Amino acid sequence: MSKASHKQCITGVQQIGVGVKDLQVSKLWYKANLGMEVQVFDDKADAPLMTQYTGGKIHSRHALLTLNMAGGGGMEVWQYVSRTPVPADFTPEFGDLGIFGARIKSSNVEVSYQFHKAANVKVSALLTSAKGDKHYWLQDEHGNLFNVVKGHEWFKAPNPENKMGGIYGAVIGVSDIDRALKLYRDVLGISEIVYDEQGQFSDVPDIVAEGYNYRRVLLRKPGSAQGAFSKLLGGVEIELVQVLDKKPRKIFDNRYWGDLGFIHLCFDVIDMETLKKQATAAGFPFTIDSADSFSMGQAAGRFAYLEDPDQALIELVETHKVPILKKIGWYLDLKKRGVEKRLPEWMIRCMALSKVK
């Protein structure tokens, strides 16, 4: 497929999904420590379209989408209702296959670091990336890793106490970076290569990882000028990690979607049908497709899933209905308005009135 005929269908990261034991506890932790204080939806329902990833059975879940209004993607906090979520039976290491950590942005990494240290959040040392930027790793109460990095695009000024923004992307372990690039760079359009480095690294999450050789590629896509929420979501960064001198393990091996950890990375889509054709032509067919609007609490849209070459789950959402001001029943129908047209900033700011409680 020529670049000229390839339409950019991704606007930004809509959210990263994280399976938790107790949604009520986790949502407040993410609010206090990551600034995820705006509630977009809160939904309890069955997940009938996901049975190929849930053992062939329909399971019930409770899902909550939260945002940091400074800019960036949100977090879909996800808890099984019909079963007990299962952790990995090993501690995932840097380079293991799947979504290893979430990239989350900061307007001042040093200030964010001091904020998290003062809050007794478990953090690494302050590190320097292959590009020369400061960053660090933090763990939530379940041991999920977040890579706090310098952000480049903002919807509004972050909280001065923590300088935190929303989800910027993810750190994803792959078995072959060149194969993975065919999806993340060529299909999803995260095409700027910030660095492509090989060797041993000291800015990894723990001392064990420093002893291995890796190839690391950081991909970036600037914020889109199209899409209802593109101004809020901003740009995307994906770091692909391939460990070169040991066999990586699959983080979600023998577990279900929705079990503990990062369950998917979700992108906001403005033309799902075109993206489906482009992904299929590149060898990444949709494994799930709602085909029409699917309700998620107060929101609705067409959603789909595809897998990267190592079966990491990528969710794709074309938003059709979104709550702007739930207290007065104000919901916006984007199908009538046009999904490619940006929403006015004042309208997006109204969403901030719905708080996580």
Secondary structure, DSSP 8 states (H G I E B T S, - for coil): --GGG----EEEEEEEEEE-S-HHHHHHHHHHHH---EEEEEEEEE-GGGGGGTTTS--EEEEEEEE-TTSSBEEEEEEESSS-----SS---TT-BEEEEEEEEES-HHHHHHHHHHTT-EE---EE-TTS-EEEEEE-TT--EEEEEE----SS---TTT-EEEEEEEEEE-S-HHHHHHHHTTTS---EEEEEEEE--SSSSSTTGGGS-EEEEEEEE---S-STTHHHH--EEEEEEEESSS---BTTTT--TTSSEEEEEEEEES-HHHHHHHHHHTT---SEE--S-EEETTEEEEEEEEE-TT--EEEEEEEEEEEEEGGGTEEEEHHHH-TTS---HHHHHHGGGSB--
